[in-house]
């Protein structure tokens, strides 16, 4: 893999995940890893389930 550091008109946005410079390979992210993270974030947000967490109650025997 060889990266060319040339500003050929296209704006390079910073990665929305880690604010590093994005790469054409994983635009607009810096890497596919961050793209993956963003995907998971988006996925989780759209599937937000209201979870009632009770810190005080800890049932060792949790009938599921
Ligand atoms: Zn990143």
PDB file of the backbone (N, CA, C, O) and the ligand in Angstrom, with CONECT records:
HET     ZN  A 101       1
ATOM      1  N   UNK A   1       0.829  -1.206   0.000  1.00  0.00           N
ATOM      2  CA  UNK A   1       0.000   0.000   0.000  1.00  0.00           C
ATOM      3  C   UNK A   1       0.863   1.255   0.000  1.00  0.00           C
ATOM      4  O   UNK A   1       1.717   1.427   0.869  1.00  0.00           O
ATOM      5  N   UNK A   2       0.647   2.095  -0.936  1.00  0.00           N
ATOM      6  CA  UNK A   2       1.387   3.354  -0.954  1.00  0.00           C
ATOM      7  C   UNK A   2       0.402   4.512  -0.909  1.00  0.00           C
ATOM      8  O   UNK A   2      -0.547   4.586  -1.690  1.00  0.00           O
ATOM      9  N   UNK A   3       0.654   5.391   0.009  1.00  0.00           N
ATOM     10  CA  UNK A   3      -0.247   6.531   0.151  1.00  0.00           C
ATOM     11  C   UNK A   3       0.356   7.781  -0.453  1.00  0.00           C
ATOM     12  O   UNK A   3       1.497   8.143  -0.167  1.00  0.00           O
ATOM     13  N   UNK A   4      -0.420   8.426  -1.282  1.00  0.00           N
ATOM     14  CA  UNK A   4       0.064   9.667  -1.868  1.00  0.00           C
ATOM     15  C   UNK A   4      -0.488  10.835  -1.071  1.00  0.00           C
ATOM     16  O   UNK A   4      -1.694  10.975  -0.873  1.00  0.00           O
ATOM     17  N   UNK A   5       0.416  11.643  -0.634  1.00  0.00           N
ATOM     18  CA  UNK A   5      -0.005  12.802   0.140  1.00  0.00           C
ATOM     19  C   UNK A   5      -0.085  14.019  -0.771  1.00  0.00           C
ATOM     20  O   UNK A   5       0.740  14.930  -0.702  1.00  0.00           O
ATOM     21  N   UNK A   6      -1.081  14.006  -1.606  1.00  0.00           N
ATOM     22  CA  UNK A   6      -1.250  15.127  -2.523  1.00  0.00           C
ATOM     23  C   UNK A   6      -2.629  15.730  -2.342  1.00  0.00           C
ATOM     24  O   UNK A   6      -3.621  15.010  -2.226  1.00  0.00           O
ATOM     25  N   UNK A   7      -2.688  17.007  -2.320  1.00  0.00           N
ATOM     26  CA  UNK A   7      -3.966  17.677  -2.173  1.00  0.00           C
ATOM     27  C   UNK A   7      -4.540  17.936  -3.562  1.00  0.00           C
ATOM     28  O   UNK A   7      -4.275  18.961  -4.190  1.00  0.00           O
ATOM     29  N   UNK A   8      -5.313  16.997  -4.007  1.00  0.00           N
ATOM     30  CA  UNK A   8      -5.830  17.102  -5.367  1.00  0.00           C
ATOM     31  C   UNK A   8      -7.264  17.626  -5.362  1.00  0.00           C
ATOM     32  O   UNK A   8      -8.165  17.040  -5.961  1.00  0.00           O
ATOM     33  N   UNK A   9      -7.442  18.735  -4.674  1.00  0.00           N
ATOM     34  CA  UNK A   9      -8.765  19.378  -4.725  1.00  0.00           C
ATOM     35  C   UNK A   9      -9.741  18.846  -3.709  1.00  0.00           C
ATOM     36  O   UNK A   9     -10.484  19.622  -3.108  1.00  0.00           O
ATOM     37  N   UNK A  10      -9.762  17.579  -3.503  1.00  0.00           N
ATOM     38  CA  UNK A  10     -10.743  17.014  -2.587  1.00  0.00           C
ATOM     39  C   UNK A  10     -10.416  17.362  -1.141  1.00  0.00           C
ATOM     40  O   UNK A  10      -9.273  17.265  -0.696  1.00  0.00           O
ATOM     41  N   UNK A  11     -11.428  17.760  -0.445  1.00  0.00           N
ATOM     42  CA  UNK A  11     -11.235  18.080   0.970  1.00  0.00           C
ATOM     43  C   UNK A  11     -11.116  16.808   1.779  1.00  0.00           C
ATOM     44  O   UNK A  11     -11.885  15.861   1.614  1.00  0.00           O
ATOM     45  N   UNK A  12     -10.143  16.814   2.647  1.00  0.00           N
ATOM     46  CA  UNK A  12      -9.987  15.664   3.525  1.00  0.00           C
ATOM     47  C   UNK A  12     -10.581  15.998   4.884  1.00  0.00           C
ATOM     48  O   UNK A  12     -10.054  16.821   5.632  1.00  0.00           O
ATOM     49  N   UNK A  13     -11.658  15.357   5.171  1.00  0.00           N
ATOM     50  CA  UNK A  13     -12.297  15.599   6.462  1.00  0.00           C
ATOM     51  C   UNK A  13     -11.580  14.800   7.542  1.00  0.00           C
ATOM     52  O   UNK A  13     -10.985  13.755   7.277  1.00  0.00           O
ATOM     53  N   UNK A  14     -11.650  15.311   8.749  1.00  0.00           N
ATOM     54  CA  UNK A  14     -11.146  14.514   9.872  1.00  0.00           C
ATOM     55  C   UNK A  14     -12.123  13.400  10.188  1.00  0.00           C
ATOM     56  O   UNK A  14     -13.334  13.536  10.011  1.00  0.00           O
ATOM     57  N   UNK A  15     -11.581  12.327  10.646  1.00  0.00           N
ATOM     58  CA  UNK A  15     -12.407  11.181  10.990  1.00  0.00           C
ATOM     59  C   UNK A  15     -13.390  11.557  12.106  1.00  0.00           C
ATOM     60  O   UNK A  15     -12.979  12.071  13.147  1.00  0.00           O
ATOM     61  N   UNK A  16     -14.674  11.305  11.894  1.00  0.00           N
ATOM     62  CA  UNK A  16     -15.676  11.655  12.905  1.00  0.00           C
ATOM     63  C   UNK A  16     -15.548  10.825  14.174  1.00  0.00           C
ATOM     64  O   UNK A  16     -16.131  11.166  15.203  1.00  0.00           O
ATOM     65  N   UNK A  17     -14.807   9.765  14.105  1.00  0.00           N
ATOM     66  CA  UNK A  17     -14.661   8.906  15.274  1.00  0.00           C
ATOM     67  C   UNK A  17     -13.476   9.333  16.117  1.00  0.00           C
ATOM     68  O   UNK A  17     -13.614   9.543  17.322  1.00  0.00           O
ATOM     69  N   UNK A  18     -12.329   9.461  15.505  1.00  0.00           N
ATOM     70  CA  UNK A  18     -11.139   9.750  16.298  1.00  0.00           C
ATOM     71  C   UNK A  18     -10.470  11.055  15.879  1.00  0.00           C
ATOM     72  O   UNK A  18      -9.419  11.417  16.408  1.00  0.00           O
ATOM     73  N   UNK A  19     -11.081  11.759  14.927  1.00  0.00           N
ATOM     74  CA  UNK A  19     -10.592  13.076  14.501  1.00  0.00           C
ATOM     75  C   UNK A  19      -9.234  13.037  13.802  1.00  0.00           C
ATOM     76  O   UNK A  19      -8.574  14.063  13.633  1.00  0.00           O
ATOM     77  N   UNK A  20      -8.840  11.849  13.409  1.00  0.00           N
ATOM     78  CA  UNK A  20      -7.631  11.774  12.607  1.00  0.00           C
ATOM     79  C   UNK A  20      -7.980  12.093  11.160  1.00  0.00           C
ATOM     80  O   UNK A  20      -9.151  12.144  10.784  1.00  0.00           O
ATOM     81  N   UNK A  21      -6.961  12.304  10.370  1.00  0.00           N
ATOM     82  CA  UNK A  21      -7.203  12.621   8.979  1.00  0.00           C
ATOM     83  C   UNK A  21      -7.763  11.394   8.251  1.00  0.00           C
ATOM     84  O   UNK A  21      -7.257  10.279   8.378  1.00  0.00           O
ATOM     85  N   UNK A  22      -8.803  11.642   7.504  1.00  0.00           N
ATOM     86  CA  UNK A  22      -9.434  10.519   6.813  1.00  0.00           C
ATOM     87  C   UNK A  22      -8.599  10.084   5.616  1.00  0.00           C
ATOM     88  O   UNK A  22      -7.804  10.847   5.067  1.00  0.00           O
ATOM     89  N   UNK A  23      -8.807   8.862   5.243  1.00  0.00           N
ATOM     90  CA  UNK A  23      -8.095   8.332   4.094  1.00  0.00           C
ATOM     91  C   UNK A  23      -9.092   7.972   2.999  1.00  0.00           C
ATOM     92  O   UNK A  23     -10.216   7.563   3.289  1.00  0.00           O
ATOM     93  N   UNK A  24      -8.687   8.122   1.758  1.00  0.00           N
ATOM     94  CA  UNK A  24      -9.584   7.793   0.642  1.00  0.00           C
ATOM     95  C   UNK A  24     -10.061   6.353   0.711  1.00  0.00           C
ATOM     96  O   UNK A  24     -11.124   6.004   0.197  1.00  0.00           O
ATOM     97  N   UNK A  25      -9.267   5.543   1.344  1.00  0.00           N
ATOM     98  CA  UNK A  25      -9.580   4.123   1.434  1.00  0.00           C
ATOM     99  C   UNK A  25     -10.812   3.867   2.287  1.00  0.00           C
ATOM    100  O   UNK A  25     -11.594   2.951   2.029  1.00  0.00           O
ATOM    101  N   UNK A  26     -10.964   4.701   3.310  1.00  0.00           N
ATOM    102  CA  UNK A  26     -12.069   4.482   4.236  1.00  0.00           C
ATOM    103  C   UNK A  26     -12.863   5.756   4.457  1.00  0.00           C
ATOM    104  O   UNK A  26     -13.512   5.927   5.489  1.00  0.00           O
ATOM    105  N   UNK A  27     -12.806   6.644   3.481  1.00  0.00           N
ATOM    106  CA  UNK A  27     -13.503   7.922   3.584  1.00  0.00           C
ATOM    107  C   UNK A  27     -14.952   7.739   4.015  1.00  0.00           C
ATOM    108  O   UNK A  27     -15.603   6.808   3.543  1.00  0.00           O
ATOM    109  N   UNK A  28     -15.484   8.586   4.892  1.00  0.00           N
ATOM    110  CA  UNK A  28     -14.828   9.739   5.510  1.00  0.00           C
ATOM    111  C   UNK A  28     -14.094   9.401   6.807  1.00  0.00           C
ATOM    112  O   UNK A  28     -13.836  10.277   7.632  1.00  0.00           O
ATOM    113  N   UNK A  29     -13.775   8.169   6.968  1.00  0.00           N
ATOM    114  CA  UNK A  29     -13.095   7.768   8.193  1.00  0.00           C
ATOM    115  C   UNK A  29     -11.605   7.606   7.930  1.00  0.00           C
ATOM    116  O   UNK A  29     -11.151   7.620   6.786  1.00  0.00           O
ATOM    117  N   UNK A  30     -10.869   7.455   9.001  1.00  0.00           N
ATOM    118  CA  UNK A  30      -9.428   7.320   8.851  1.00  0.00           C
ATOM    119  C   UNK A  30      -9.051   5.885   8.556  1.00  0.00           C
ATOM    120  O   UNK A  30      -8.002   5.601   7.977  1.00  0.00           O
ATOM    121  N   UNK A  31      -9.918   4.998   8.961  1.00  0.00           N
ATOM    122  CA  UNK A  31      -9.641   3.591   8.728  1.00  0.00           C
ATOM    123  C   UNK A  31     -10.944   2.809   8.721  1.00  0.00           C
ATOM    124  O   UNK A  31     -11.986   3.298   9.157  1.00  0.00           O
ATOM    125  N   UNK A  32     -10.864   1.626   8.234  1.00  0.00           N
ATOM    126  CA  UNK A  32     -12.072   0.806   8.193  1.00  0.00           C
ATOM    127  C   UNK A  32     -12.544   0.460   9.593  1.00  0.00           C
ATOM    128  O   UNK A  32     -13.716   0.168   9.834  1.00  0.00           O
ATOM    129  N   UNK A  33     -11.613   0.502  10.479  1.00  0.00           N
ATOM    130  CA  UNK A  33     -11.954   0.221  11.868  1.00  0.00           C
ATOM    131  C   UNK A  33     -12.928   1.270  12.398  1.00  0.00           C
ATOM    132  O   UNK A  33     -13.934   0.946  13.028  1.00  0.00           O
ATOM    133  N   UNK A  34     -12.603   2.538  12.127  1.00  0.00           N
ATOM    134  CA  UNK A  34     -13.470   3.612  12.581  1.00  0.00           C
ATOM    135  C   UNK A  34     -14.801   3.572  11.840  1.00  0.00           C
ATOM    136  O   UNK A  34     -15.851   3.864  12.413  1.00  0.00           O
ATOM    137  N   UNK A  35     -14.749   3.214  10.580  1.00  0.00           N
ATOM    138  CA  UNK A  35     -15.981   3.085   9.814  1.00  0.00           C
ATOM    139  C   UNK A  35     -16.864   2.029  10.456  1.00  0.00           C
ATOM    140  O   UNK A  35     -18.086   2.164  10.518  1.00  0.00           O
ATOM    141  N   UNK A  36     -16.233   1.003  10.920  1.00  0.00           N
ATOM    142  CA  UNK A  36     -16.943  -0.082  11.573  1.00  0.00           C
ATOM    143  C   UNK A  36     -17.547   0.384  12.892  1.00  0.00           C
ATOM    144  O   UNK A  36     -18.679   0.043  13.237  1.00  0.00           O
ATOM    145  N   UNK A  37     -16.771   1.161  13.607  1.00  0.00           N
ATOM    146  CA  UNK A  37     -17.236   1.693  14.882  1.00  0.00           C
ATOM    147  C   UNK A  37     -18.461   2.567  14.663  1.00  0.00           C
ATOM    148  O   UNK A  37     -19.446   2.489  15.397  1.00  0.00           O
ATOM    149  N   UNK A  38     -18.374   3.395  13.641  1.00  0.00           N
ATOM    150  CA  UNK A  38     -19.486   4.292  13.354  1.00  0.00           C
ATOM    151  C   UNK A  38     -20.723   3.495  12.971  1.00  0.00           C
ATOM    152  O   UNK A  38     -21.841   3.826  13.364  1.00  0.00           O
ATOM    153  N   UNK A  39     -20.507   2.466  12.217  1.00  0.00           N
ATOM    154  CA  UNK A  39     -21.610   1.617  11.790  1.00  0.00           C
ATOM    155  C   UNK A  39     -22.299   0.998  12.998  1.00  0.00           C
ATOM    156  O   UNK A  39     -23.526   0.947  13.083  1.00  0.00           O
ATOM    157  N   UNK A  40     -21.489   0.540  13.910  1.00  0.00           N
ATOM    158  CA  UNK A  40     -22.046  -0.092  15.105  1.00  0.00           C
ATOM    159  C   UNK A  40     -22.780   0.936  15.963  1.00  0.00           C
ATOM    160  O   UNK A  40     -23.821   0.649  16.553  1.00  0.00           O
ATOM    161  N   UNK A  41     -22.218   2.122  16.015  1.00  0.00           N
ATOM    162  CA  UNK A  41     -22.866   3.185  16.777  1.00  0.00           C
ATOM    163  C   UNK A  41     -24.246   3.462  16.222  1.00  0.00           C
ATOM    164  O   UNK A  41     -25.246   3.498  16.939  1.00  0.00           O
ATOM    165  N   UNK A  42     -24.258   3.654  14.930  1.00  0.00           N
ATOM    166  CA  UNK A  42     -25.501   3.975  14.251  1.00  0.00           C
ATOM    167  C   UNK A  42     -26.502   2.855  14.461  1.00  0.00           C
ATOM    168  O   UNK A  42     -27.684   3.083  14.719  1.00  0.00           O
ATOM    169  N   UNK A  43     -25.999   1.661  14.346  1.00  0.00           N
ATOM    170  CA  UNK A  43     -26.847   0.488  14.503  1.00  0.00           C
ATOM    171  C   UNK A  43     -27.429   0.437  15.908  1.00  0.00           C
ATOM    172  O   UNK A  43     -28.618   0.178  16.092  1.00  0.00           O
ATOM    173  N   UNK A  44     -26.591   0.682  16.876  1.00  0.00           N
ATOM    174  CA  UNK A  44     -27.033   0.627  18.264  1.00  0.00           C
ATOM    175  C   UNK A  44     -28.039   1.725  18.570  1.00  0.00           C
ATOM    176  O   UNK A  44     -28.994   1.519  19.319  1.00  0.00           O
ATOM    177  N   UNK A  45     -27.813   2.893  17.983  1.00  0.00           N
ATOM    178  CA  UNK A  45     -28.710   4.005  18.253  1.00  0.00           C
ATOM    179  C   UNK A  45     -30.094   3.744  17.707  1.00  0.00           C
ATOM    180  O   UNK A  45     -31.098   4.096  18.325  1.00  0.00           O
ATOM    181  N   UNK A  46     -30.135   3.134  16.563  1.00  0.00           N
ATOM    182  CA  UNK A  46     -31.432   2.892  15.931  1.00  0.00           C
ATOM    183  C   UNK A  46     -32.147   1.713  16.586  1.00  0.00           C
ATOM    184  O   UNK A  46     -33.342   1.488  16.393  1.00  0.00           O
ATOM    185  N   UNK A  47     -31.393   1.000  17.338  1.00  0.00           N
ATOM    186  CA  UNK A  47     -31.993  -0.137  18.032  1.00  0.00           C
ATOM    187  C   UNK A  47     -31.891   0.029  19.545  1.00  0.00           C
ATOM    188  O   UNK A  47     -31.657  -0.925  20.287  1.00  0.00           O
ATOM    189  N   UNK A  48     -32.074   1.259  19.965  1.00  0.00           N
ATOM    190  CA  UNK A  48     -31.959   1.529  21.387  1.00  0.00           C
ATOM    191  C   UNK A  48     -33.132   0.935  22.153  1.00  0.00           C
ATOM    192  O   UNK A  48     -34.288   1.299  21.936  1.00  0.00           O
ATOM    193  N   UNK A  49     -32.820   0.050  23.019  1.00  0.00           N
ATOM    194  CA  UNK A  49     -33.854  -0.571  23.830  1.00  0.00           C
ATOM    195  C   UNK A  49     -33.787   0.032  25.227  1.00  0.00           C
ATOM    196  O   UNK A  49     -32.729   0.061  25.855  1.00  0.00           O
ATOM    197  N   UNK A  50     -34.935   0.512  25.705  1.00  0.00           N
ATOM    198  CA  UNK A  50     -34.947   1.067  27.061  1.00  0.00           C
ATOM    199  C   UNK A  50     -34.670  -0.003  28.104  1.00  0.00           C
ATOM    200  O   UNK A  50     -35.529  -0.814  28.452  1.00  0.00           O
ATOM    201  N   UNK A  51     -33.459   0.029  28.577  1.00  0.00           N
ATOM    202  CA  UNK A  51     -33.067  -0.973  29.564  1.00  0.00           C
ATOM    203  C   UNK A  51     -33.139  -0.374  30.961  1.00  0.00           C
ATOM    204  O   UNK A  51     -32.529   0.657  31.243  1.00  0.00           O
ATOM    205  N   UNK A  52     -33.866  -1.013  31.796  1.00  0.00           N
ATOM    206  CA  UNK A  52     -33.959  -0.545  33.173  1.00  0.00           C
ATOM    207  C   UNK A  52     -32.894  -1.252  33.994  1.00  0.00           C
ATOM    208  O   UNK A  52     -33.002  -2.430  34.332  1.00  0.00           O
ATOM    209  N   UNK A  53     -31.886  -0.494  34.292  1.00  0.00           N
ATOM    210  CA  UNK A  53     -30.805  -1.104  35.064  1.00  0.00           C
ATOM    211  C   UNK A  53     -30.983  -0.831  36.539  1.00  0.00           C
ATOM    212  O   UNK A  53     -31.091   0.316  36.975  1.00  0.00           O
ATOM    213  N   UNK A  54     -31.011  -1.873  37.271  1.00  0.00           N
ATOM    214  CA  UNK A  54     -31.142  -1.735  38.709  1.00  0.00           C
ATOM    215  C   UNK A  54     -29.846  -2.175  39.371  1.00  0.00           C
ATOM    216  O   UNK A  54     -29.520  -3.359  39.447  1.00  0.00           O
ATOM    217  N   UNK A  55     -29.145  -1.200  39.832  1.00  0.00           N
ATOM    218  CA  UNK A  55     -27.835  -1.488  40.406  1.00  0.00           C
ATOM    219  C   UNK A  55     -27.947  -2.177  41.767  1.00  0.00           C
ATOM    220  O   UNK A  55     -27.109  -2.990  42.159  1.00  0.00           O
ATOM    221  N   UNK A  56     -29.011  -1.816  42.458  1.00  0.00           N
ATOM    222  CA  UNK A  56     -29.149  -2.359  43.807  1.00  0.00           C
ATOM    223  C   UNK A  56     -29.556  -3.831  43.802  1.00  0.00           C
ATOM    224  O   UNK A  56     -29.094  -4.638  44.608  1.00  0.00           O
ATOM    225  N   UNK A  57     -30.418  -4.132  42.881  1.00  0.00           N
ATOM    226  CA  UNK A  57     -30.928  -5.503  42.851  1.00  0.00           C
ATOM    227  C   UNK A  57     -30.015  -6.397  42.020  1.00  0.00           C
ATOM    228  O   UNK A  57     -29.838  -6.205  40.817  1.00  0.00           O
ATOM    229  N   UNK A  58     -29.465  -7.346  42.685  1.00  0.00           N
ATOM    230  CA  UNK A  58     -28.635  -8.310  41.962  1.00  0.00           C
ATOM    231  C   UNK A  58     -29.131  -9.710  42.263  1.00  0.00           C
ATOM    232  O   UNK A  58     -28.916 -10.259  43.343  1.00  0.00           O
ATOM    233  N   UNK A  59     -29.787 -10.256  41.289  1.00  0.00           N
ATOM    234  CA  UNK A  59     -30.312 -11.600  41.474  1.00  0.00           C
ATOM    235  C   UNK A  59     -29.341 -12.630  40.916  1.00  0.00           C
ATOM    236  O   UNK A  59     -29.086 -12.680  39.713  1.00  0.00           O
ATOM    237  N   UNK A  60     -28.818 -13.434  41.795  1.00  0.00           N
ATOM    238  CA  UNK A  60     -27.932 -14.513  41.332  1.00  0.00           C
ATOM    239  C   UNK A  60     -28.722 -15.535  40.526  1.00  0.00           C
ATOM    240  O   UNK A  60     -28.240 -16.130  39.562  1.00  0.00           O
ATOM    241  N   UNK A  61     -29.937 -15.701  40.966  1.00  0.00           N
ATOM    242  CA  UNK A  61     -30.788 -16.623  40.224  1.00  0.00           C
ATOM    243  C   UNK A  61     -31.736 -15.819  39.353  1.00  0.00           C
ATOM    244  O   UNK A  61     -32.820 -15.411  39.770  1.00  0.00           O
ATOM    245  N   UNK A  62     -31.291 -15.613  38.154  1.00  0.00           N
ATOM    246  CA  UNK A  62     -32.057 -14.789  37.239  1.00  0.00           C
ATOM    247  C   UNK A  62     -32.799 -15.665  36.238  1.00  0.00           C
ATOM    248  O   UNK A  62     -32.203 -16.190  35.297  1.00  0.00           O
ATOM    249  N   UNK A  63     -34.088 -15.817  36.445  1.00  0.00           N
ATOM    250  CA  UNK A  63     -34.876 -16.647  35.525  1.00  0.00           C
ATOM    251  C   UNK A  63     -35.077 -15.945  34.188  1.00  0.00           C
ATOM    252  O   UNK A  63     -35.713 -14.892  34.136  1.00  0.00           O
ATOM    253  N   UNK A  64     -34.556 -16.500  33.130  1.00  0.00           N
ATOM    254  CA  UNK A  64     -34.688 -15.832  31.855  1.00  0.00           C
ATOM    255  C   UNK A  64     -35.684 -16.557  30.950  1.00  0.00           C
ATOM    256  O   UNK A  64     -35.921 -16.125  29.822  1.00  0.00           O
TER     257      UNK A  64
HETATM  258 ZN    ZN A 101     -10.636   7.288  12.919  1.00  0.00          ZN
END
